[in-house]
Amino acid sequence: MRSSLIIVVLPVVWLCCQSCESFPSACGPSSEKGVSVRLAELGIILPEVTRPVAAYTHVVESGKLIFVSGQLPIRDGKVVFTGKLGHDVELPEAQKAARLCAINGLAAIKVHLGSLEQVSRIVRVEVFVNSSAGFTEQSQVANGASLLLQQVFGDAGRHTRMAVGVAELPLGAVVEVSMIVEKK
């Protein structure tokens, strides 16, 4: 009886570990950890929020919802990931760009709310991917943002999402990410 029990348990443990590698949120952070602790564990320091590049604001609050404008992969005031997927940008680079966009969005939320601990959940993420004709892996690009949000917020980081291929993006950016977040 014991040997058959071990055979049954080991595959379950293996599956959990495999899903952690593929989807870190599946065995994600404890809900007892604060968002700032999770960010620190991930080695993320939120950047200064840059000025909008046109006539809009980064964040608008309506009721308990926070609407975050499209964030570009900007670091130190410059777009650091440019080009088109399927032409001159590879998928891993675009996923890093989407992750950076999400980090910039979190910085804007923190400035608005004063603390990311005030976020109840991530409701929706919208990802626009600068795509060449025939590129169809926009959802994989969007995982760069989605997986980060799940790592930072745990189950509260799971969200609805859309990932859309577009012909061009502002400043030649490879990706743009907007979010809707619920506050506590």
trRosetta pair geometry for C-beta under 8 A, 3 or more apart (Angstrom, degrees):
i j d omega theta_ij theta_ji phi_ij phi_ji
1 4 6.1 -63 -154 39 31 106
1 5 6.4 32 151 -22 67 108
2 5 5.5 -58 -150 35 34 113
2 6 6.4 34 154 -20 68 103
3 6 5.7 -49 -148 34 34 112
3 7 6.5 38 152 -21 64 103
4 7 5.5 -50 -149 34 36 115
4 8 6.5 35 152 -18 65 105
5 8 5.8 -57 -151 37 33 110
5 9 6.2 26 155 -16 68 110
6 9 5.8 -57 -139 40 31 107
6 10 6.1 35 164 -26 66 107
7 10 6.4 -48 -141 28 23 111
7 11 7.6 20 163 -11 54 102
8 11 7.0 -65 -166 33 28 102
8 12 7.1 22 148 -14 62 111
9 12 5.7 -64 -157 37 39 112
9 13 6.3 34 153 -17 74 106
10 13 5.7 -55 -146 38 34 109
10 14 6.1 35 156 -20 67 108
11 14 5.4 -55 -143 39 34 115
11 15 6.2 39 156 -24 68 102
12 15 5.7 -50 -147 32 30 112
12 16 6.7 31 153 -19 62 102
13 16 5.8 -53 -152 33 33 111
13 17 6.5 28 153 -14 65 106
14 17 5.8 -58 -150 40 32 108
14 18 6.2 33 152 -21 67 107
15 18 5.6 -54 -144 37 31 112
15 19 6.3 28 157 -17 66 105
16 19 5.9 -57 -149 37 30 106
16 20 6.5 35 150 -25 63 103
16 26 7.5 -166 -152 127 62 112
16 27 5.7 90 177 -76 93 128
17 20 5.5 -48 -151 28 35 116
17 21 6.9 34 152 -18 64 100
17 27 7.7 0 -95 -19 35 160
18 21 5.9 -55 -157 33 35 109
18 22 6.5 16 154 -4 68 110
19 22 5.8 -61 -140 49 37 102
19 23 5.4 -31 180 48 77 98
19 26 4.0 -77 141 99 114 162
19 27 6.6 123 92 -22 96 97
20 23 7.4 -74 -113 72 15 55
20 24 6.0 41 -170 -121 61 48
20 26 6.0 -125 -78 69 49 100
20 27 4.2 -34 -87 32 104 126
21 24 7.8 24 -120 -74 9 67
22 26 7.7 26 73 4 83 138
23 26 4.4 77 96 -23 105 110
23 147 6.9 -134 -141 -117 61 105
23 150 7.8 -23 -180 102 87 155
24 27 7.4 -79 -170 54 43 75
24 28 6.3 83 135 -95 69 74
24 147 6.3 86 35 -174 100 104
24 150 7.2 146 81 100 83 107
24 151 5.3 16 101 -89 128 104
25 28 4.1 3 -151 -66 49 125
25 147 6.5 -148 -18 -145 109 63
25 150 3.2 -39 -81 146 147 126
25 151 6.0 -108 -73 -62 83 53
25 154 7.1 148 -148 -143 91 35
25 155 7.9 136 179 -78 108 42
25 157 6.7 -129 -120 78 137 120
25 158 7.1 149 154 -70 149 89
28 150 6.2 -112 -95 154 144 89
28 151 6.5 -153 -135 -113 104 44
28 154 4.9 156 122 -126 132 67
28 155 7.3 174 63 -44 142 60
29 33 5.3 -73 164 47 117 136
29 38 5.3 -132 8 -109 179 115
29 41 7.6 140 -104 64 133 152
29 151 6.8 80 -13 -170 113 54
29 154 5.3 -105 67 -77 83 98
30 33 5.2 101 72 -9 86 97
30 154 7.5 -57 107 -94 12 141
31 154 5.3 -156 -89 103 71 170
31 155 6.9 -23 -85 21 114 104
31 156 8.0 105 -127 -11 100 105
33 37 4.7 -119 -174 83 98 131
33 38 5.6 113 124 -55 123 89
33 41 7.9 -10 180 -10 151 141
34 37 4.7 98 59 4 78 103
34 38 7.2 -144 99 -4 43 86
34 117 5.9 -25 -157 -97 106 110
35 38 5.6 -55 -150 37 35 111
35 39 6.3 37 153 -21 68 103
35 116 4.2 -116 110 108 152 115
35 117 5.6 -159 23 -76 112 59
35 119 7.0 73 -65 43 158 114
35 152 6.0 40 -148 171 87 91
35 153 6.6 0 -106 -91 104 67
36 39 5.6 -48 -146 34 33 114
36 40 6.4 36 153 -19 63 105
36 115 7.9 -54 -47 -158 116 93
36 116 6.8 147 -57 52 73 111
36 117 7.1 -37 -16 -51 99 100
37 40 5.7 -56 -151 37 31 112
37 41 6.3 33 151 -20 65 105
38 41 5.6 -53 -147 35 33 113
38 42 6.4 24 155 -12 65 108
38 151 6.7 165 175 141 117 72
38 152 5.1 140 115 -140 131 49
38 153 7.7 -173 74 -54 164 29
38 154 7.9 -132 -91 -36 155 85
39 42 5.9 -65 -151 43 30 106
39 44 4.5 -90 -166 71 81 105
39 45 7.7 113 153 -83 112 29
39 46 7.1 -25 -167 -38 150 92
39 106 8.0 172 -100 146 128 151
39 116 7.7 99 -35 48 135 156
39 152 6.2 34 -71 -127 75 105
40 43 7.5 40 -178 -74 33 25
40 44 7.6 -96 -67 50 22 66
42 148 7.8 106 -170 -145 159 83
42 151 6.2 98 -84 134 137 130
42 152 7.1 -60 -3 -81 152 81
44 103 6.1 -142 -157 -124 124 120
44 152 7.9 -45 45 -92 153 116
46 103 6.7 -167 -118 179 66 86
46 106 6.0 -117 -112 106 118 100
46 107 4.2 159 -178 -93 106 88
46 110 5.9 47 151 24 171 154
47 50 7.9 1 123 -34 120 86
47 75 6.9 -148 -86 -129 159 62
47 76 7.9 -114 -146 -54 135 46
47 103 7.1 74 5 134 98 107
47 104 6.6 -23 50 -102 117 72
47 107 5.4 -46 59 -87 64 161
48 107 7.3 98 146 180 6 139
49 58 6.2 -67 -173 -37 129 172
49 104 7.6 114 -120 -167 67 77
49 107 5.2 177 -74 129 82 108
49 108 5.2 108 -120 -90 127 67
49 111 5.1 -56 -15 -22 144 154
50 53 8.0 18 124 -51 118 82
50 74 5.5 -54 -1 120 153 150
50 77 5.9 147 -116 -106 123 60
50 104 7.7 -23 14 -151 101 120
52 55 7.6 127 116 -87 133 4
52 56 5.2 -159 -165 69 151 73
52 57 6.5 -107 -43 -109 146 23
52 58 6.2 -153 -70 -54 99 75
52 69 7.1 18 -115 83 114 162
53 72 7.6 22 -10 2 139 139
53 170 6.3 138 89 162 147 141
53 171 6.8 -88 -152 -39 166 124
54 170 7.7 -114 -21 -125 123 147
56 69 5.6 126 134 -113 130 151
57 60 6.3 107 79 -60 117 83
57 69 6.9 169 94 -28 43 133
58 68 6.7 -11 163 -151 74 71
58 69 5.2 -115 -141 30 37 112
58 71 7.8 48 -146 -85 98 91
58 108 4.1 -132 153 -145 132 132
58 111 7.7 44 82 64 143 130
58 112 7.6 -146 95 -51 104 117
59 66 6.0 -16 -162 -172 107 98
59 67 6.9 147 -155 77 53 53
59 68 5.6 -17 -100 -104 79 64
59 69 7.2 -109 -60 -2 37 85
59 108 5.2 167 -45 154 111 105
59 109 6.6 143 -102 -91 140 48
59 111 7.6 172 7 76 141 95
59 112 4.3 -79 97 -67 161 148
60 66 7.6 156 80 -157 40 51
60 67 4.8 -12 61 58 90 106
61 65 7.2 159 -154 88 54 49
61 66 5.4 -22 -101 -103 76 70
61 67 7.7 -170 -81 19 26 74
61 112 6.9 162 -49 172 112 128
61 183 7.6 -5 -135 -5 113 139
62 65 5.4 -15 68 66 81 98
62 67 6.9 22 11 -10 105 112
64 120 7.4 -2 170 15 117 140
64 182 5.3 23 135 -157 102 84
64 183 5.4 -143 -168 53 70 77
65 123 7.0 -33 -127 6 100 155
65 180 5.9 -14 -166 -172 110 98
65 181 7.2 138 -159 74 58 42
65 182 5.9 -39 -98 -99 60 63
65 183 7.6 -168 -88 6 12 83
66 109 6.1 92 133 -125 151 96
66 112 6.5 138 -144 103 128 148
66 113 7.2 -55 -85 -53 153 113
66 119 7.9 -77 28 -109 139 87
66 179 8.0 10 102 108 90 95
66 180 7.2 154 78 -160 52 48
66 181 4.4 -21 61 65 105 95
66 182 7.4 -178 15 -89 83 13
66 183 5.8 83 -27 -39 112 103
67 178 7.7 4 -179 175 75 110
67 179 7.9 174 -154 93 38 53
67 180 5.7 -13 -105 -107 65 79
68 71 6.8 -16 149 -33 112 109
68 105 4.7 80 152 -153 153 100
68 108 5.7 125 -139 88 107 131
68 109 6.2 -50 -82 -61 128 93
68 178 5.8 176 92 -161 76 65
68 179 4.3 15 44 54 123 87
68 180 7.3 -155 18 -74 79 32
68 181 6.7 45 -19 -3 112 109
69 108 7.7 -111 40 173 83 168
69 178 6.1 -69 171 -117 21 105
70 126 7.7 -70 -94 90 87 106
70 128 6.9 -13 -133 21 131 124
70 170 8.0 127 106 18 131 124
70 176 4.2 18 -178 167 117 116
70 177 6.7 137 -149 66 64 23
70 178 4.5 -53 -80 -59 58 100
71 74 7.6 -113 179 18 79 99
71 101 4.4 142 98 -166 99 77
71 102 7.4 155 72 -66 139 20
71 104 4.2 167 -175 91 132 115
71 105 4.5 -129 -13 -59 150 83
71 108 7.0 -149 -86 -5 123 135
71 176 6.8 157 67 -160 36 66
71 177 5.3 -29 55 66 92 80
71 178 7.0 147 2 -84 74 49
72 79 5.6 -52 150 -108 128 100
72 101 6.4 -78 179 -107 8 97
72 104 7.3 -28 62 70 44 166
72 169 7.5 150 -112 148 102 121
72 170 6.5 -94 -77 79 134 105
72 171 6.4 38 -147 52 162 127
72 173 4.5 -119 -146 -91 106 158
72 175 7.9 145 -141 88 53 54
72 176 5.7 -29 -88 -106 64 83
73 79 6.2 76 76 -155 74 71
73 80 5.7 -100 131 54 99 80
73 81 4.2 -2 90 33 153 109
73 96 8.0 74 -139 115 139 71
73 97 4.0 -63 -71 -156 154 83
73 98 7.7 -49 -74 -50 113 24
73 100 4.4 72 -138 84 84 126
73 101 5.4 -60 -71 -54 67 83
73 104 7.7 -167 -114 -9 30 136
73 173 5.9 150 27 -151 87 108
73 174 6.7 -7 16 45 138 91
73 175 6.3 64 -30 59 114 89
74 77 6.7 -9 179 -141 111 10
74 78 6.5 158 -149 77 76 23
74 79 5.6 -47 -92 -86 72 51
74 80 7.0 128 -132 -2 24 87
74 100 7.6 174 39 145 35 116
74 104 6.2 81 50 -100 89 151
75 78 6.6 -32 68 62 61 75
75 80 4.8 1 27 -22 108 140
75 100 6.6 -65 -54 -160 103 135
79 82 5.7 79 126 -65 117 99
79 171 4.7 159 -28 128 151 128
79 172 6.7 143 106 70 153 82
79 173 5.1 -116 -150 -85 133 87
80 97 7.7 -168 84 -111 81 87
80 100 7.2 -83 58 155 117 172
81 89 7.3 81 -178 -132 93 136
81 93 6.4 167 -136 159 116 94
81 94 7.1 143 171 -107 138 45
81 96 7.0 166 -79 91 145 92
81 97 3.6 -117 79 -97 164 120
81 100 7.1 147 0 42 127 141
81 173 6.7 53 86 -155 76 70
81 174 4.6 -71 137 22 98 122
81 175 7.0 -5 102 23 129 91
82 89 8.0 -155 103 -69 33 128
82 171 7.4 -100 -104 130 111 77
82 172 4.2 28 -152 123 115 106
82 173 6.1 -74 -105 -102 66 28
82 174 6.0 176 -139 -38 13 85
83 87 6.9 -148 173 80 97 99
83 88 4.3 -108 -162 84 133 104
83 89 4.2 149 95 -42 120 109
83 130 7.0 153 105 100 35 132
83 172 7.0 33 -46 166 33 98
83 174 5.4 3 59 -85 67 103
84 87 4.2 29 84 34 109 123
84 88 6.1 72 49 31 73 84
84 89 6.2 177 80 17 26 106
84 130 5.1 -107 -107 133 62 95
84 131 6.3 97 -165 -154 89 10
84 132 4.5 92 145 -47 129 89
84 135 7.7 -172 161 -9 89 152
84 174 7.2 -170 -85 -124 19 78
85 89 5.2 -61 -86 78 51 105
85 91 7.1 65 -144 -84 111 58
85 94 5.4 18 -88 -72 113 154
85 129 5.7 -13 7 167 139 112
85 130 6.5 134 1 84 82 63
85 131 5.0 -31 59 -110 103 66
85 132 6.6 -146 83 10 51 81
85 135 4.7 131 110 -170 97 159
85 137 7.3 -130 162 63 138 93
85 138 7.8 152 67 -86 159 64
85 141 6.6 -79 -83 -72 156 139
85 165 7.8 -108 60 -124 122 102
85 174 6.7 101 -45 -167 83 100
86 89 8.0 0 15 59 39 76
86 131 6.0 48 15 -163 124 72
86 132 3.9 -138 88 50 109 104
86 133 7.6 -146 117 61 143 34
86 134 6.0 166 -173 83 146 85
86 135 3.1 -127 -37 -69 140 115
87 132 4.1 118 -39 -47 107 146
87 135 7.9 -79 -21 -45 75 130
89 93 5.4 -125 -167 84 87 125
89 94 5.5 96 142 -59 120 98
89 130 7.8 69 27 81 145 104
89 174 5.1 143 -124 -125 174 136
90 93 5.1 89 62 11 77 106
90 94 7.2 -148 97 -6 37 92
91 94 5.7 -61 -146 38 32 111
91 95 6.3 34 158 -22 68 104
91 137 6.1 -32 -106 108 121 144
91 140 5.9 -14 -155 118 123 126
91 141 6.7 -122 -145 -77 73 75
92 95 5.6 -51 -148 33 33 113
92 96 6.7 36 153 -18 63 101
93 96 5.7 -52 -155 34 34 113
93 97 6.6 37 146 -21 64 104
93 174 7.4 -13 121 118 97 175
94 97 5.3 -49 -149 34 37 116
94 98 6.5 39 151 -20 67 100
94 129 6.8 45 -172 -140 135 108
94 141 4.5 -50 132 -125 121 106
94 144 7.0 -157 121 -17 60 147
94 174 5.4 -127 -113 144 84 129
94 175 5.8 115 -164 -39 85 126
95 98 5.6 -49 -147 34 34 111
95 99 6.5 40 150 -21 63 103
95 140 7.1 -63 -76 145 111 75
95 141 6.0 -139 -76 -139 62 46
95 143 6.3 -22 -129 77 111 85
95 144 3.4 168 -169 -70 62 115
96 99 5.5 -51 -150 34 33 116
96 100 6.5 35 151 -19 65 104
96 144 6.2 -110 -38 -144 16 138
97 100 5.7 -53 -151 35 33 112
97 101 6.5 38 149 -22 64 102
97 141 7.9 -20 64 -166 102 101
97 144 6.9 62 59 112 52 164
97 173 7.5 156 -177 -176 131 89
97 174 5.0 37 117 71 177 116
97 175 4.7 132 115 31 117 117
98 101 5.5 -48 -149 32 35 116
98 102 6.6 36 151 -19 64 102
98 127 6.1 12 -132 -136 120 128
98 141 5.5 140 -41 160 140 75
98 142 6.1 -165 -153 -119 155 27
98 143 7.5 90 90 64 149 39
98 144 3.3 117 69 74 109 118
98 145 4.3 -96 158 -32 97 90
98 175 4.9 -62 -75 133 76 160
98 177 5.9 106 -152 -57 72 131
99 102 5.7 -55 -154 35 32 111
99 103 6.5 35 148 -20 65 103
99 144 4.2 -97 -38 168 81 95
99 145 6.1 -160 -85 -78 37 47
99 147 7.9 -38 -96 66 101 92
99 148 4.9 128 -136 -44 86 142
100 103 5.5 -50 -148 34 36 114
100 104 6.4 37 152 -19 65 103
101 104 5.7 -55 -151 36 32 112
101 105 6.5 35 149 -21 64 104
101 127 8.0 125 86 -121 149 87
101 145 6.1 -44 75 -88 101 119
101 175 5.9 -110 -25 110 146 103
101 176 6.5 165 -133 -148 145 28
101 177 3.7 122 128 21 130 116
102 105 5.4 -51 -150 35 34 116
102 106 6.5 38 151 -20 65 101
102 125 7.6 -8 -103 -135 107 131
102 144 7.4 -172 -2 121 123 76
102 145 3.9 152 -53 -140 124 84
102 148 5.0 142 91 76 148 134
102 149 5.9 -115 -166 -51 137 94
102 177 5.7 -47 -64 112 65 160
102 179 7.6 87 -128 -53 74 132
103 106 5.6 -51 -151 33 33 113
103 107 6.6 38 149 -22 63 101
103 148 7.1 -74 -55 162 80 153
104 107 5.5 -48 -152 31 35 116
104 108 6.7 36 150 -18 64 102
105 108 5.7 -53 -152 34 35 111
105 109 6.5 36 150 -18 66 104
105 177 6.2 -88 -35 105 136 106
105 178 7.5 152 -107 -136 132 29
105 179 5.1 98 177 7 146 127
106 109 5.5 -52 -147 36 35 113
106 110 6.3 38 153 -22 66 104
106 116 6.3 9 -168 -100 97 132
106 152 7.2 -70 -105 162 149 172
107 110 5.7 -53 -148 34 30 112
107 111 6.6 32 153 -19 63 103
108 111 5.8 -51 -150 34 32 111
108 112 6.4 28 153 -16 64 109
109 112 5.7 -61 -150 39 31 110
109 113 5.9 0 165 6 71 114
109 116 6.4 72 106 -104 113 81
109 119 6.6 31 159 -73 140 121
109 179 7.8 -43 -57 82 126 134
109 181 6.0 20 -118 38 138 163
110 113 6.5 -66 -130 52 25 89
110 114 7.3 -73 -179 102 56 7
110 115 6.6 11 -142 -125 79 15
110 116 5.2 -37 -88 -50 93 86
113 116 7.2 110 73 -84 130 32
113 118 4.2 -157 170 66 132 140
113 119 7.1 170 36 -53 173 74
113 183 6.2 -178 -111 -117 131 127
114 118 6.8 71 60 -15 83 142
115 118 5.2 109 77 -13 83 97
116 119 5.4 -23 -173 1 64 118
116 152 7.8 -57 160 163 147 122
118 183 5.3 -3 147 -152 94 99
118 184 5.5 -124 -164 25 55 102
119 122 7.3 18 172 -58 127 65
119 153 6.8 -78 108 -110 127 128
119 156 7.2 133 124 142 95 131
119 181 5.5 -51 -136 177 107 124
119 182 7.3 100 -165 77 64 51
119 183 6.2 -66 -108 -109 40 57
119 184 7.3 48 87 -24 6 87
120 156 6.7 -140 147 -152 42 127
120 181 7.9 141 46 167 70 77
120 182 4.4 -55 62 107 113 97
120 183 5.9 94 -6 162 97 12
120 184 4.6 143 -66 -74 94 60
121 153 7.0 127 -132 162 50 142
121 156 4.1 -125 -106 -163 75 83
121 157 7.5 -143 -154 -60 67 25
121 159 7.5 160 156 -86 92 87
121 181 7.3 -174 94 -157 41 65
121 182 5.1 14 52 46 79 110
122 125 6.7 11 166 -48 121 99
122 149 5.0 18 -33 175 169 135
122 153 6.0 153 -12 45 106 161
122 156 6.7 109 8 142 73 68
122 157 5.1 37 16 -140 126 46
122 158 7.4 158 65 58 101 21
122 159 4.3 -67 116 -65 98 129
122 179 6.4 -61 -149 -162 97 120
122 180 7.9 110 -172 81 58 52
122 181 5.6 -39 -113 -109 54 81
123 159 5.9 76 117 -138 13 102
123 160 6.9 -15 156 28 59 94
123 179 7.9 122 50 176 74 77
123 180 4.5 -56 69 103 114 96
123 181 6.2 -177 7 -103 90 21
123 182 5.4 94 -49 -26 113 94
124 159 5.7 176 -91 174 21 111
124 160 4.8 -23 -106 70 82 92
124 161 6.7 165 -160 -83 62 41
124 162 7.9 12 -174 2 104 86
124 179 6.8 160 87 -157 58 51
124 180 4.3 25 46 38 97 109
125 142 7.0 138 117 -169 119 108
125 145 5.7 174 -175 119 144 127
125 146 6.1 -168 58 -84 157 80
125 149 6.9 -159 -64 -2 141 159
125 159 5.3 93 -8 100 94 141
125 160 7.7 177 25 89 64 46
125 161 4.7 -10 65 -111 89 93
125 162 7.9 -168 95 32 56 53
125 177 6.5 -16 -170 -165 96 101
125 178 7.5 158 -157 84 49 47
125 179 5.4 -14 -104 -104 68 80
126 161 7.2 176 -81 -156 36 59
126 162 5.2 3 -122 58 75 96
126 164 7.7 -5 -173 8 86 108
126 177 7.0 152 80 -155 53 50
126 178 4.6 -8 58 59 105 94
126 179 7.4 -162 20 -74 74 34
127 138 6.9 161 104 172 109 95
127 141 6.5 176 152 104 137 98
127 142 3.9 180 36 -105 160 98
127 145 6.1 -177 -85 26 123 140
127 161 7.0 11 2 -173 104 105
127 162 7.1 -169 33 95 68 53
127 163 4.5 -8 69 -113 110 76
127 164 7.2 161 88 23 58 64
127 175 6.4 -17 -169 -167 93 108
127 176 7.5 157 -154 81 47 48
127 177 5.2 -9 -103 -104 74 81
128 164 5.5 -21 -112 70 66 94
128 166 5.1 8 -174 -4 103 131
128 169 6.2 144 116 -99 114 116
128 175 6.8 151 81 -158 56 55
128 176 4.5 -7 56 57 107 96
128 177 7.7 -159 23 -71 70 38
129 135 7.6 -124 125 119 124 128
129 138 4.5 -162 21 -125 143 92
129 141 4.9 100 -102 72 134 160
129 142 7.5 -93 -50 -50 118 81
129 163 6.5 29 -15 -179 118 89
129 164 6.9 177 22 86 80 41
129 165 5.3 -42 74 -104 98 58
129 166 6.8 148 67 20 42 77
129 174 7.3 -8 -154 157 66 67
129 175 5.4 -12 -107 -106 62 85
130 166 6.3 -43 -98 73 46 85
130 167 7.8 -7 -145 126 67 18
130 168 6.4 23 -129 -138 101 26
130 169 4.6 -95 -68 0 108 111
130 172 7.6 60 -124 -176 167 44
130 173 6.6 165 -27 99 134 54
130 174 5.1 -114 40 -144 117 37
130 175 6.7 -115 6 -62 85 42
131 135 4.2 -145 -161 71 102 124
131 138 6.6 -57 -65 -75 140 102
131 165 3.5 -37 26 -153 150 107
131 166 6.6 111 21 42 89 37
131 167 7.8 -58 60 -86 69 29
132 135 5.3 90 56 -16 68 117
135 138 7.5 99 129 -51 95 78
135 165 6.2 158 87 -123 96 139
136 165 7.5 -69 -106 -37 40 145
137 140 4.3 -23 172 28 100 121
137 141 6.5 112 118 -23 80 86
138 141 5.5 -51 -154 33 40 115
138 142 6.4 42 150 -22 69 105
138 163 4.0 165 133 142 100 105
138 164 6.3 -177 176 31 160 3
138 165 5.0 -127 -64 -55 132 81
139 142 5.5 -51 -149 34 35 116
139 143 7.0 53 149 -34 61 92
139 163 4.7 163 -85 51 50 149
140 143 5.6 -33 -159 9 38 119
141 144 6.3 -37 176 6 47 112
141 163 6.6 148 64 -160 92 129
141 175 6.0 -168 164 -97 125 135
142 145 5.9 -54 -168 39 56 104
142 146 5.8 47 141 -18 82 113
142 161 6.0 130 162 169 142 135
142 163 3.9 -106 -35 -91 140 126
142 177 7.9 137 -130 -107 74 106
143 146 5.3 -60 -130 47 39 110
143 147 5.4 35 173 -20 77 108
144 147 6.9 -49 -134 35 14 102
144 148 6.9 13 157 -15 51 112
144 175 7.8 82 59 103 136 173
145 148 6.0 -65 -156 36 30 111
145 149 6.4 24 155 -17 68 109
145 177 5.0 161 -95 -126 156 152
146 149 5.9 -59 -151 36 30 108
146 150 6.4 25 155 -15 66 108
146 159 7.1 -139 -129 48 89 102
146 161 6.1 -29 -87 -80 125 156
147 150 5.6 -56 -147 39 34 111
147 151 6.3 37 153 -22 66 104
148 151 5.6 -55 -150 35 32 112
148 152 6.3 23 155 -15 67 109
149 152 5.8 -57 -143 40 31 107
149 153 5.9 -13 172 19 69 113
149 157 4.0 173 139 -165 76 108
149 159 6.7 -14 113 -2 147 126
150 153 6.8 -70 -123 58 23 80
150 154 7.1 29 -175 -145 58 9
150 157 4.0 -179 -95 102 36 123
150 158 6.0 53 -105 -69 103 63
151 157 7.2 -70 29 81 33 171
152 157 5.9 124 64 -87 74 143
153 156 4.3 -99 161 83 109 91
153 157 3.2 140 62 -55 104 94
154 157 6.1 128 53 8 26 103
155 158 5.8 -32 -165 3 50 113
159 179 8.0 -40 -164 -143 167 93
166 169 6.3 100 84 -64 127 82
168 172 7.7 -50 -160 -103 88 46
169 172 7.0 63 73 -179 79 7
169 173 4.5 -78 109 65 126 86
169 174 7.3 -78 41 18 141 2
169 175 7.2 -172 -47 -99 174 5
169 176 5.2 -179 -151 -23 130 116
170 173 6.1 15 74 11 64 112
170 176 7.1 75 30 -79 95 138
173 176 5.9 92 98 -60 137 85
